[in-house]
Amino acid sequence: MICLIQDQTNINFLADVGDGAEGLKAFKKHSPDLVITEAMLPHGRAGEVLRSVREAKGNTLVLSAHFDDAYVTEALRAGALGYVLKQDEPETLLSSIAAVAKGEPYLSPRLRGCAVRAAVQKDLPAGSILETLTQREREVLRLAGEGNSSSEIADHLFISRRTAETHRANLMRKIGAKSQTDLVRFSVRHGLICA
């Protein structure tokens, strides 16, 4: 990927790092115009990287194999300006780099879910209740908001029913939901599902 980008653009790579902690150090050291990162980083610091770049008025492009709305929405709300997939054509990657480097938003053409549109259209304030949920709780919330039972959620996520129920109970406590209707309302209000 680095060779393709260097051959086709005027971008110079300042650092190539292995995890979020290294990424934050490199960002603070080099202050790059553009950061390209994965949605899921070792040691789980992708959100911190995205927020740090956003606070420093930098631009971040997420290049990921993860196309689930929950990942995309989380990245965009944390500060990513663009999100493309590793499965996309090289031309898409190059177009996304050009756009994001200029401060313009860019989404992979493959990402057309309503949660992605909602994430682009409305930004949640820092400290949003969604930020208190784990990635798995967000996935469970989205699936529960779509009306899936705990058994169906477990099947979809390849986890046990008991684990799905535990995640559901935890997220309901965190968001203050008392019923399935509360889950649906919360999911719609925060753009996780379409009304």
Backbone as ProteinMPNN parsed JSONL, in Angstrom:
{"seq_chain_A": "MICLIQDQTNINFLADVGDGAEGLKAFKKHSPDLVITEAMLPHGRAGEVLRSVREAKGNTLVLSAHFDDAYVTEALRAGALGYVLKQDEPETLLSSIAAVAKGEPYLSPRLRGCAVRAAVQKDLPAGSILETLTQREREVLRLAGEGNSSSEIADHLFISRRTAETHRANLMRKIGAKSQTDLVRFSVRHGLICA", "coords_chain_A": {"N_chain_A": [[0.816, -1.185, 0.0], [1.914, 1.283, 0.829], [3.853, 1.712, -1.144], [2.238, 1.96, -3.455], [0.814, 4.316, -2.821], [2.889, 6.211, -2.573], [3.931, 6.122, -5.167], [1.809, 7.101, -6.69], [0.98, 9.527, -5.661], [1.825, 12.744, -4.187], [2.607, 12.341, -1.619], [4.515, 12.019, 1.31], [5.691, 9.55, 3.447], [5.921, 9.729, 6.886], [6.038, 8.128, 9.105], [5.592, 4.71, 10.013], [3.689, 2.776, 11.904], [2.972, 0.336, 14.531], [0.896, 0.165, 16.436], [-1.688, 1.836, 18.405], [-0.531, 3.369, 20.508], [2.098, 3.83, 19.608], [1.37, 5.202, 17.337], [0.223, 7.569, 18.369], [2.494, 8.722, 19.547], [4.121, 9.11, 17.256], [2.476, 10.847, 15.827], [2.455, 13.12, 17.494], [5.14, 13.77, 17.372], [5.717, 14.24, 14.605], [3.603, 15.762, 13.518], [1.763, 15.337, 11.197], [0.081, 16.073, 8.026], [-1.84, 14.319, 7.245], [-3.265, 11.39, 8.537], [-3.299, 7.943, 8.28], [-5.104, 5.245, 9.31], [-6.012, 2.093, 10.872], [-9.25, 0.751, 11.688], [-9.439, -0.878, 13.922], [-7.059, -1.156, 16.29], [-4.085, -2.69, 17.655], [-4.181, -3.114, 21.155], [-6.314, -1.44, 21.38], [-6.558, 1.481, 20.834], [-7.53, 3.106, 18.824], [-9.687, 4.95, 18.757], [-8.722, 6.902, 20.498], [-6.496, 7.839, 19.079], [-7.792, 8.902, 16.81], [-9.365, 10.943, 18.012], [-7.33, 12.56, 19.083], [-5.994, 13.458, 16.779], [-8.079, 14.869, 15.56], [-8.512, 16.895, 17.489], [-6.136, 18.274, 17.2], [-6.528, 19.476, 14.846], [-5.963, 17.965, 12.625], [-6.163, 15.677, 9.807], [-7.759, 12.562, 9.344], [-7.764, 9.389, 7.841], [-9.458, 6.402, 7.732], [-8.52, 3.196, 6.976], [-9.7, 0.157, 6.418], [-10.62, -3.304, 6.988], [-12.98, -3.721, 8.156], [-16.355, -3.336, 7.748], [-18.741, -3.068, 9.018], [-21.497, -1.173, 10.17], [-21.272, -0.227, 12.811], [-18.503, -0.034, 13.344], [-17.738, 1.843, 11.415], [-19.33, 4.064, 12.057], [-18.427, 4.582, 14.664], [-15.732, 5.306, 14.145], [-16.047, 7.629, 12.542], [-17.404, 9.325, 14.295], [-15.499, 9.582, 16.246], [-13.642, 11.121, 15.011], [-12.548, 10.639, 12.473], [-12.121, 11.657, 9.113], [-12.462, 10.4, 6.783], [-13.353, 7.148, 5.447], [-12.387, 4.168, 4.189], [-12.351, 0.975, 2.517], [-10.284, -1.93, 2.712], [-10.819, -3.664, 0.73], [-11.559, -2.114, -1.373], [-11.074, -0.637, -4.659], [-7.809, 0.325, -5.909], [-7.927, 2.923, -6.974], [-9.988, 4.098, -5.543], [-8.881, 4.286, -2.983], [-6.799, 6.106, -3.529], [-8.292, 8.343, -4.333], [-9.642, 8.857, -1.951], [-7.557, 9.569, -0.263], [-6.631, 11.921, -1.491], [-8.905, 13.556, -1.159], [-9.331, 13.626, 1.693], [-6.884, 14.649, 2.544], [-7.178, 17.246, 1.739], [-9.013, 18.091, 3.504], [-11.603, 17.286, 3.055], [-14.551, 15.316, 3.462], [-14.762, 11.736, 2.992], [-16.197, 8.741, 1.932], [-16.092, 5.238, 1.441], [-17.474, 3.946, -1.57], [-18.833, 1.605, -1.093], [-19.996, 1.82, 1.334], [-22.961, 2.382, 2.343], [-24.861, 2.377, 4.309], [-27.528, 3.304, 6.58], [-26.698, 4.073, 9.11], [-24.166, 5.022, 8.715], [-24.656, 7.286, 7.136], [-26.061, 8.746, 9.019], [-24.079, 9.179, 10.914], [-22.372, 10.885, 9.567], [-24.028, 13.056, 9.166], [-24.782, 14.012, 11.674], [-23.056, 15.01, 14.487], [-22.069, 13.682, 17.51], [-21.826, 15.146, 20.772], [-18.677, 15.529, 22.538], [-17.895, 13.08, 24.973], [-20.199, 11.731, 24.794], [-22.866, 9.469, 25.555], [-22.659, 7.177, 24.061], [-19.94, 6.782, 23.859], [-19.313, 5.552, 26.194], [-19.949, 2.968, 25.863], [-18.794, -0.314, 25.076], [-17.229, -1.657, 22.097], [-18.447, -4.105, 21.457], [-20.815, -3.891, 22.94], [-22.029, -1.849, 21.52], [-22.48, -3.122, 19.087], [-24.302, -5.067, 19.93], [-26.33, -3.358, 20.817], [-27.133, -2.149, 18.384], [-28.103, -4.391, 16.988], [-30.093, -5.257, 18.776], [-31.707, -3.022, 18.728], [-32.715, -3.273, 16.196], [-34.553, -5.162, 16.629], [-33.834, -7.78, 17.163], [-33.727, -10.838, 18.999], [-32.121, -12.017, 22.041], [-31.041, -14.525, 21.485], [-30.863, -14.439, 18.691], [-29.082, -12.326, 18.388], [-26.838, -13.464, 19.596], [-26.324, -15.559, 17.787], [-25.733, -14.071, 15.477], [-23.415, -12.688, 16.237], [-21.742, -14.695, 16.942], [-21.496, -15.562, 19.604], [-22.268, -16.737, 22.947], [-25.682, -17.166, 24.089], [-26.041, -16.329, 26.71], [-23.864, -14.583, 27.044], [-24.601, -12.61, 25.209], [-26.914, -11.689, 26.476], [-25.788, -10.64, 28.798], [-24.219, -8.526, 27.749], [-26.311, -7.008, 26.706], [-27.765, -6.352, 29.045], [-25.816, -4.809, 30.38], [-25.436, -2.643, 28.571], [-28.003, -1.561, 28.562], [-28.217, -0.677, 31.168], [-26.208, 1.309, 31.123], [-27.205, 3.184, 29.255], [-29.58, 3.813, 30.337], [-31.911, 2.477, 29.648], [-35.065, 0.894, 29.885], [-36.646, -0.889, 28.575], [-37.352, -2.806, 25.542], [-38.404, -1.023, 23.719], [-37.233, 1.377, 24.558], [-34.59, 0.821, 23.839], [-34.812, 0.731, 21.039], [-35.659, 3.373, 20.477], [-33.415, 4.819, 21.422], [-31.425, 3.816, 19.687], [-32.346, 4.721, 17.174], [-32.359, 7.496, 17.594], [-29.638, 7.983, 17.885], [-28.632, 7.328, 15.443], [-27.986, 4.677, 14.843], [-29.676, 2.834, 13.748], [-32.176, 2.874, 11.128], [-35.201, 4.728, 11.227]], "CA_chain_A": [[0.0, 0.0, 0.0], [2.775, 2.46, 0.91], [4.46, 1.912, -2.464], [1.189, 2.475, -4.343], [0.516, 5.707, -2.477], [4.035, 7.048, -2.911], [4.067, 6.176, -6.622], [0.68, 7.771, -7.332], [0.667, 10.811, -5.025], [3.007, 13.479, -3.722], [2.621, 12.172, -0.169], [5.694, 11.411, 1.911], [5.398, 8.873, 4.707], [6.788, 10.149, 7.982], [6.151, 7.043, 10.073], [4.754, 3.521, 9.847], [3.688, 2.271, 13.277], [2.274, -0.928, 14.72], [-0.281, 0.217, 17.309], [-2.172, 3.161, 18.73], [0.423, 4.11, 21.349], [3.155, 4.295, 18.71], [0.751, 6.182, 16.451], [0.111, 8.843, 19.082], [3.852, 9.285, 19.674], [4.547, 9.564, 15.932], [1.673, 12.014, 15.476], [2.943, 14.265, 18.268], [6.501, 14.091, 16.921], [5.797, 14.694, 13.215], [2.469, 16.626, 13.164], [1.495, 15.164, 9.763], [-1.147, 16.629, 7.467], [-2.788, 13.232, 7.047], [-3.009, 10.143, 9.252], [-4.061, 6.796, 7.779], [-5.105, 4.267, 10.393], [-6.972, 0.991, 10.855], [-10.349, 0.974, 12.643], [-9.125, -1.636, 15.129], [-5.618, -1.189, 16.505], [-3.674, -3.459, 18.829], [-4.32, -2.415, 22.437], [-7.56, -0.69, 21.347], [-6.442, 2.929, 21.01], [-7.891, 3.795, 17.583], [-10.505, 6.113, 19.085], [-7.857, 7.931, 21.098], [-5.714, 8.409, 17.975], [-8.688, 9.733, 16.006], [-9.72, 12.15, 18.764], [-6.134, 13.413, 19.202], [-5.76, 14.094, 15.479], [-9.154, 15.853, 15.371], [-8.267, 18.032, 18.386], [-4.991, 19.012, 16.674], [-6.973, 19.976, 13.543], [-5.417, 17.129, 11.562], [-7.117, 14.88, 9.038], [-7.529, 11.13, 9.472], [-8.451, 8.46, 6.948], [-9.448, 5.025, 8.214], [-8.428, 2.166, 5.938], [-10.026, -0.993, 7.245], [-11.381, -4.432, 6.445], [-14.244, -3.725, 8.896], [-17.353, -2.508, 7.093], [-19.949, -3.023, 9.819], [-21.866, 0.2, 10.493], [-20.802, 0.164, 14.146], [-17.105, 0.384, 13.232], [-17.674, 3.065, 10.615], [-19.92, 5.133, 12.851], [-17.509, 4.903, 15.768], [-14.569, 6.013, 13.605], [-16.444, 8.966, 12.109], [-17.733, 10.136, 15.468], [-14.264, 9.828, 17.003], [-12.871, 12.165, 14.351], [-12.077, 10.317, 11.122], [-12.742, 12.446, 8.057], [-12.775, 9.464, 5.716], [-13.329, 5.721, 5.789], [-12.389, 3.316, 3.0], [-12.15, -0.44, 2.804], [-9.125, -2.575, 2.089], [-11.322, -4.366, -0.443], [-11.83, -1.137, -2.429], [-10.112, -0.52, -5.756], [-6.737, 1.285, -5.616], [-8.345, 4.282, -7.336], [-10.792, 4.607, -4.431], [-7.935, 4.669, -1.933], [-6.106, 7.328, -3.945], [-9.277, 9.437, -4.283], [-9.921, 9.167, -0.552], [-6.385, 10.27, 0.273], [-6.65, 13.285, -2.033], [-10.003, 14.305, -0.537], [-9.107, 13.824, 3.129], [-5.721, 15.532, 2.696], [-7.679, 18.611, 1.533], [-10.002, 18.383, 4.526], [-12.935, 16.937, 2.579], [-14.967, 13.969, 3.885], [-14.801, 10.721, 1.937], [-16.613, 7.401, 2.341], [-16.061, 4.216, 0.415], [-18.773, 3.758, -2.237], [-19.487, 0.407, -0.559], [-20.604, 2.133, 2.632], [-24.185, 3.129, 2.075], [-25.818, 2.103, 5.382], [-28.131, 4.494, 7.178], [-25.923, 4.496, 10.285], [-23.047, 5.811, 8.213], [-25.196, 8.597, 6.777], [-26.399, 9.441, 10.264], [-22.839, 9.601, 11.56], [-21.853, 12.021, 8.824], [-24.959, 14.169, 9.251], [-24.849, 14.615, 13.002], [-21.916, 14.671, 15.328], [-22.42, 13.681, 18.929], [-20.869, 15.896, 21.58], [-17.667, 14.744, 23.242], [-18.418, 12.546, 26.208], [-21.503, 11.137, 24.521], [-23.136, 8.199, 26.229], [-22.169, 6.095, 23.197], [-18.523, 6.57, 24.121], [-19.159, 4.704, 27.374], [-20.222, 1.59, 25.473], [-17.735, -1.033, 24.382], [-17.565, -1.968, 20.711], [-19.388, -5.219, 21.452], [-22.105, -3.382, 23.403], [-22.621, -1.099, 20.403], [-22.994, -4.11, 18.129], [-25.505, -5.643, 20.537], [-27.334, -2.304, 20.799], [-27.656, -2.016, 17.023], [-28.901, -5.583, 16.677], [-31.292, -5.233, 19.623], [-32.544, -1.947, 18.214], [-33.375, -3.777, 14.985], [-35.582, -6.104, 17.044], [-33.318, -9.139, 17.333], [-33.743, -11.416, 20.34], [-30.776, -12.356, 22.536], [-30.582, -15.706, 20.738], [-30.49, -13.998, 17.343], [-27.855, -11.534, 18.546], [-25.769, -14.428, 19.861], [-26.022, -16.236, 16.519], [-25.124, -13.109, 14.555], [-22.077, -12.299, 16.716], [-20.998, -15.914, 17.271], [-21.262, -15.604, 21.044], [-23.343, -17.484, 23.608], [-26.877, -16.376, 24.438], [-25.796, -15.722, 28.017], [-22.974, -13.435, 26.822], [-25.426, -11.578, 24.566], [-27.787, -11.132, 27.507], [-24.949, -9.825, 29.684], [-23.94, -7.269, 27.034], [-27.581, -6.268, 26.609], [-28.049, -5.796, 30.375], [-24.838, -3.752, 30.652], [-25.688, -1.448, 27.771], [-29.267, -0.965, 29.011], [-27.893, 0.066, 32.392], [-25.414, 2.484, 30.772], [-27.991, 4.187, 28.541], [-30.791, 4.071, 31.096], [-33.07, 1.885, 28.976], [-35.847, -0.023, 30.714], [-37.411, -1.808, 27.736], [-36.964, -2.933, 24.133], [-38.793, 0.237, 23.073], [-36.175, 2.348, 24.882], [-33.428, 0.476, 23.008], [-35.101, 1.151, 19.658], [-35.631, 4.844, 20.438], [-32.03, 5.257, 21.569], [-30.716, 3.45, 18.453], [-32.781, 5.623, 16.105], [-31.911, 8.848, 17.95], [-28.186, 8.098, 17.712], [-28.254, 6.963, 14.086], [-27.501, 3.3, 14.712], [-30.607, 2.175, 12.841], [-33.133, 3.778, 10.492], [-36.558, 4.706, 11.783]], "C_chain_A": [[0.867, 1.259, 0.0], [3.4, 2.758, -0.447], [3.455, 2.497, -3.446], [0.95, 3.947, -4.086], [1.669, 6.613, -2.867], [4.219, 7.183, -4.415], [3.008, 7.058, -7.269], [0.328, 9.138, -6.744], [1.97, 11.528, -4.674], [3.12, 13.419, -2.207], [3.917, 11.485, 0.27], [5.299, 10.779, 3.235], [6.413, 9.297, 5.747], [7.004, 9.032, 8.987], [5.196, 5.925, 9.691], [4.817, 2.803, 11.187], [2.808, 1.048, 13.408], [1.047, -0.884, 15.609], [-0.612, 1.663, 17.655], [-1.209, 3.998, 19.56], [1.56, 4.669, 20.498], [2.624, 5.375, 17.775], [0.63, 7.546, 17.103], [1.473, 9.512, 19.234], [4.322, 9.858, 18.347], [3.772, 10.816, 15.515], [2.181, 13.255, 16.199], [4.323, 14.713, 17.797], [6.507, 14.763, 15.553], [4.72, 15.7, 12.801], [2.128, 16.523, 11.674], [0.188, 15.816, 9.332], [-2.235, 15.572, 7.365], [-2.332, 12.005, 7.826], [-3.896, 9.069, 8.634], [-3.961, 5.721, 8.845], [-6.131, 3.171, 10.143], [-8.063, 1.314, 11.877], [-10.088, 0.272, 13.964], [-7.614, -1.736, 15.24], [-5.29, -2.1, 17.679], [-3.744, -2.571, 20.074], [-5.46, -1.404, 22.418], [-7.491, 0.803, 21.495], [-6.8, 3.712, 19.75], [-8.704, 5.049, 17.866], [-9.685, 7.252, 19.66], [-7.01, 8.622, 20.024], [-6.592, 9.363, 17.172], [-9.053, 11.026, 16.722], [-8.532, 13.101, 18.879], [-5.856, 14.154, 17.902], [-6.817, 15.175, 15.243], [-8.904, 17.098, 16.223], [-7.109, 18.892, 17.899], [-5.272, 19.575, 15.285], [-6.322, 19.221, 12.384], [-6.512, 16.323, 10.888], [-6.75, 13.402, 9.11], [-8.396, 10.36, 8.49], [-8.339, 7.071, 7.556], [-9.469, 4.102, 7.007], [-8.592, 0.841, 6.66], [-10.707, -2.097, 6.457], [-12.76, -4.483, 7.091], [-15.243, -2.785, 8.226], [-18.678, -2.477, 7.834], [-20.222, -1.576, 10.22], [-21.325, 0.663, 11.845], [-19.357, 0.646, 14.103], [-17.0, 1.726, 12.515], [-18.19, 4.251, 11.425], [-18.989, 5.553, 13.978], [-16.314, 5.709, 15.27], [-14.922, 7.44, 13.213], [-16.753, 9.864, 13.3], [-16.508, 10.438, 16.315], [-13.375, 10.852, 16.309], [-12.347, 11.846, 12.972], [-12.831, 11.169, 10.106], [-13.142, 11.547, 6.886], [-12.679, 8.033, 6.191], [-13.432, 4.941, 4.492], [-12.031, 1.896, 3.4], [-10.934, -0.991, 2.074], [-9.534, -3.319, 0.821], [-11.592, -3.413, -1.611], [-10.737, -1.157, -3.492], [-9.021, 0.486, -5.379], [-7.124, 2.731, -5.927], [-9.188, 4.915, -6.217], [-9.895, 5.071, -3.298], [-7.252, 5.983, -2.294], [-7.043, 8.53, -3.91], [-9.553, 9.856, -2.846], [-8.762, 9.942, 0.074], [-6.375, 11.719, -0.196], [-7.72, 14.128, -1.352], [-9.699, 14.635, 0.919], [-7.908, 14.745, 3.383], [-6.121, 16.997, 2.518], [-8.731, 19.001, 2.568], [-11.426, 18.087, 4.113], [-13.306, 15.533, 3.046], [-15.015, 13.01, 2.711], [-15.208, 9.382, 2.543], [-16.502, 6.459, 1.157], [-17.429, 4.112, -0.244], [-19.529, 2.544, -1.71], [-20.229, 0.664, 0.74], [-21.821, 3.007, 2.42], [-25.233, 2.914, 3.155], [-26.334, 3.378, 6.015], [-27.342, 4.977, 8.391], [-24.74, 5.343, 9.859], [-23.532, 7.205, 7.835], [-25.505, 9.404, 8.033], [-25.144, 9.964, 10.948], [-22.249, 10.816, 10.875], [-22.722, 13.253, 9.06], [-25.034, 14.786, 10.64], [-23.736, 14.082, 13.872], [-22.358, 14.717, 16.782], [-21.404, 14.491, 19.707], [-19.862, 14.961, 22.254], [-18.251, 14.275, 24.56], [-19.801, 11.941, 26.039], [-21.63, 9.808, 25.248], [-22.657, 7.018, 25.382], [-20.705, 5.779, 23.473], [-18.288, 5.711, 25.355], [-19.391, 3.234, 27.047], [-19.005, 0.967, 24.818], [-18.184, -1.285, 22.944], [-18.609, -3.08, 20.643], [-20.776, -4.767, 21.919], [-22.792, -2.578, 22.31], [-23.206, -2.036, 19.358], [-24.291, -4.723, 18.644], [-26.637, -4.616, 20.521], [-27.962, -2.169, 19.419], [-28.563, -3.186, 16.672], [-30.183, -5.634, 17.504], [-32.255, -4.159, 19.137], [-33.287, -2.334, 16.955], [-34.412, -4.839, 15.312], [-35.128, -7.537, 17.211], [-33.395, -9.578, 18.79], [-32.304, -11.693, 20.782], [-30.205, -13.558, 21.802], [-30.115, -15.32, 19.341], [-29.209, -13.168, 17.372], [-26.669, -12.47, 18.751], [-25.357, -15.138, 18.575], [-25.284, -15.31, 15.568], [-23.674, -12.791, 14.934], [-21.196, -13.488, 17.101], [-20.56, -15.933, 18.738], [-22.407, -16.398, 21.669], [-24.515, -16.554, 23.915], [-26.656, -15.654, 25.762], [-24.897, -14.483, 27.89], [-23.745, -12.289, 26.181], [-26.329, -10.905, 25.587], [-27.022, -10.242, 28.47], [-24.625, -8.483, 29.032], [-25.178, -6.387, 26.98], [-27.905, -5.609, 27.948], [-27.103, -4.642, 30.7], [-25.143, -2.48, 29.866], [-26.999, -0.775, 28.171], [-29.045, -0.146, 30.281], [-27.178, 1.373, 32.041], [-26.249, 3.572, 30.106], [-29.304, 4.512, 29.241], [-32.054, 3.529, 30.451], [-33.751, 0.897, 29.907], [-36.553, -1.091, 29.893], [-36.825, -1.886, 26.331], [-37.292, -1.64, 23.385], [-37.755, 1.319, 23.33], [-34.938, 2.094, 24.039], [-33.624, 0.962, 21.572], [-35.023, 2.667, 19.546], [-34.201, 5.378, 20.515], [-31.244, 4.993, 20.284], [-31.066, 4.377, 17.306], [-32.228, 7.025, 16.366], [-30.421, 9.049, 17.692], [-27.702, 7.557, 16.369], [-27.737, 5.561, 13.898], [-28.392, 2.464, 13.813], [-31.507, 3.229, 12.223], [-34.49, 3.652, 11.154], [-37.514, 4.077, 10.78]], "O_chain_A": [[0.591, 2.2, -0.744], [3.472, 3.915, -0.86], [3.779, 3.425, -4.188], [0.888, 4.743, -5.024], [1.446, 7.68, -3.439], [4.621, 8.243, -4.895], [3.274, 7.696, -8.288], [-0.537, 9.833, -7.278], [3.063, 10.987, -4.843], [3.662, 14.331, -1.581], [4.348, 10.5, -0.328], [4.639, 11.417, 4.055], [7.62, 9.233, 5.516], [8.039, 8.988, 9.652], [4.131, 6.163, 9.121], [5.865, 2.283, 11.57], [2.001, 0.749, 12.528], [0.224, -1.798, 15.556], [0.09, 2.59, 17.252], [-1.083, 5.202, 19.34], [1.941, 5.831, 20.642], [3.323, 6.337, 17.457], [0.9, 8.567, 16.47], [1.594, 10.727, 19.071], [4.862, 10.963, 18.305], [4.339, 11.735, 14.924], [2.322, 14.318, 15.594], [4.635, 15.904, 17.821], [7.219, 15.746, 15.351], [4.909, 16.424, 11.824], [2.198, 17.524, 10.961], [-0.694, 16.078, 10.15], [-3.423, 15.896, 7.394], [-1.161, 11.628, 7.781], [-5.103, 9.262, 8.484], [-2.863, 5.33, 9.24], [-7.013, 3.316, 9.297], [-7.826, 2.064, 12.824], [-10.477, 0.774, 15.019], [-6.961, -2.332, 14.383], [-6.103, -2.269, 18.588], [-3.392, -1.392, 20.017], [-5.573, -0.59, 23.334], [-8.302, 1.37, 22.228], [-6.409, 4.872, 19.621], [-8.444, 6.1, 17.281], [-9.919, 8.42, 19.351], [-6.83, 9.839, 20.056], [-6.194, 10.493, 16.886], [-9.051, 12.093, 16.109], [-8.703, 14.317, 18.783], [-5.522, 15.339, 17.917], [-6.494, 16.27, 14.781], [-9.062, 18.222, 15.747], [-7.085, 20.098, 18.145], [-4.371, 20.089, 14.623], [-6.151, 19.769, 11.296], [-7.652, 16.294, 11.352], [-5.586, 13.031, 8.958], [-9.585, 10.634, 8.327], [-7.237, 6.614, 7.862], [-10.328, 4.215, 6.132], [-7.72, 0.442, 7.431], [-11.292, -1.86, 5.4], [-13.629, -5.216, 6.62], [-15.007, -1.58, 8.145], [-19.65, -1.914, 7.33], [-19.301, -0.837, 10.568], [-20.96, 1.829, 11.998], [-19.018, 1.634, 14.755], [-16.276, 2.623, 12.945], [-17.56, 5.308, 11.468], [-18.789, 6.745, 14.216], [-15.923, 6.69, 15.903], [-14.172, 8.367, 13.519], [-16.395, 11.042, 13.299], [-16.479, 11.443, 17.026], [-12.46, 11.398, 16.926], [-11.744, 12.714, 12.341], [-14.038, 11.375, 10.231], [-14.034, 11.879, 6.105], [-12.025, 7.73, 7.189], [-14.432, 5.032, 3.779], [-11.483, 1.651, 4.475], [-10.606, -0.568, 0.966], [-8.706, -3.576, -0.053], [-11.831, -3.87, -2.729], [-9.625, -1.63, -3.256], [-9.281, 1.409, -4.607], [-6.703, 3.654, -5.23], [-9.107, 6.119, -5.978], [-10.122, 6.132, -2.716], [-7.139, 6.876, -1.453], [-6.637, 9.619, -3.503], [-9.683, 11.043, -2.547], [-8.981, 10.869, 0.854], [-6.141, 12.635, 0.593], [-7.475, 15.283, -1.006], [-9.797, 15.791, 1.331], [-7.919, 15.532, 4.33], [-5.482, 17.889, 3.078], [-9.277, 20.104, 2.521], [-12.367, 18.575, 4.741], [-12.457, 14.641, 3.028], [-15.274, 13.411, 1.576], [-14.637, 8.943, 3.541], [-16.781, 6.832, 0.017], [-18.448, 4.183, 0.443], [-20.748, 2.464, -1.866], [-21.002, -0.178, 1.196], [-21.715, 4.23, 2.33], [-26.4, 3.241, 2.938], [-25.664, 4.41, 5.991], [-27.322, 6.176, 8.671], [-24.354, 6.277, 10.562], [-22.891, 8.198, 8.176], [-25.237, 10.604, 8.093], [-25.146, 11.065, 11.499], [-21.685, 11.688, 11.535], [-22.209, 14.369, 9.145], [-25.324, 15.976, 10.766], [-23.512, 12.876, 13.976], [-22.958, 15.697, 17.223], [-20.23, 14.522, 19.338], [-20.139, 13.788, 22.504], [-19.019, 14.998, 25.194], [-20.493, 11.669, 27.02], [-20.643, 9.123, 25.517], [-22.289, 5.976, 25.924], [-20.279, 4.632, 23.335], [-17.188, 5.195, 25.548], [-19.071, 2.356, 27.848], [-18.27, 1.636, 24.092], [-19.362, -1.145, 22.615], [-19.551, -3.001, 19.854], [-21.791, -5.198, 21.37], [-24.017, -2.622, 22.188], [-24.281, -1.787, 18.811], [-25.255, -4.881, 17.896], [-27.783, -4.967, 20.242], [-29.184, -2.085, 19.296], [-29.652, -3.001, 16.128], [-31.238, -6.01, 16.994], [-33.47, -4.358, 19.133], [-34.358, -1.799, 16.668], [-35.075, -5.365, 14.418], [-35.959, -8.428, 17.385], [-33.156, -8.786, 19.701], [-31.378, -11.609, 19.975], [-29.006, -13.602, 21.527], [-29.094, -15.813, 18.863], [-28.358, -13.292, 16.491], [-25.614, -12.284, 18.143], [-24.166, -15.297, 18.309], [-24.318, -15.719, 14.925], [-22.815, -12.645, 14.065], [-20.055, -13.315, 17.531], [-19.422, -16.27, 19.064], [-23.397, -16.699, 21.001], [-24.364, -15.335, 23.991], [-27.042, -14.494, 25.912], [-25.135, -13.465, 28.54], [-23.569, -11.13, 26.559], [-26.491, -9.685, 25.567], [-27.532, -9.213, 28.912], [-24.736, -7.433, 29.665], [-25.103, -5.175, 27.182], [-28.278, -4.436, 27.986], [-27.529, -3.617, 31.232], [-25.114, -1.379, 30.414], [-27.1, 0.451, 28.126], [-29.611, 0.935, 30.445], [-27.5, 2.425, 32.593], [-26.032, 4.757, 30.359], [-30.054, 5.381, 28.795], [-33.144, 4.055, 30.674], [-33.088, 0.153, 30.63], [-37.012, -2.092, 30.443], [-35.92, -1.13, 25.978], [-36.533, -1.217, 22.513], [-37.428, 2.094, 22.431], [-34.301, 3.037, 23.571], [-32.714, 1.531, 20.969], [-34.395, 3.191, 18.627], [-33.824, 6.278, 19.764], [-30.482, 5.85, 19.839], [-30.187, 4.781, 16.545], [-31.691, 7.664, 15.46], [-29.989, 10.142, 17.326], [-26.504, 7.35, 16.175], [-27.103, 5.274, 12.882], [-27.936, 1.505, 13.19], [-31.597, 4.349, 12.728], [-34.872, 2.567, 11.593], [-38.709, 3.962, 11.054]]}, "name": "protein", "num_of_chains": 1, "seq": "MICLIQDQTNINFLADVGDGAEGLKAFKKHSPDLVITEAMLPHGRAGEVLRSVREAKGNTLVLSAHFDDAYVTEALRAGALGYVLKQDEPETLLSSIAAVAKGEPYLSPRLRGCAVRAAVQKDLPAGSILETLTQREREVLRLAGEGNSSSEIADHLFISRRTAETHRANLMRKIGAKSQTDLVRFSVRHGLICA"}
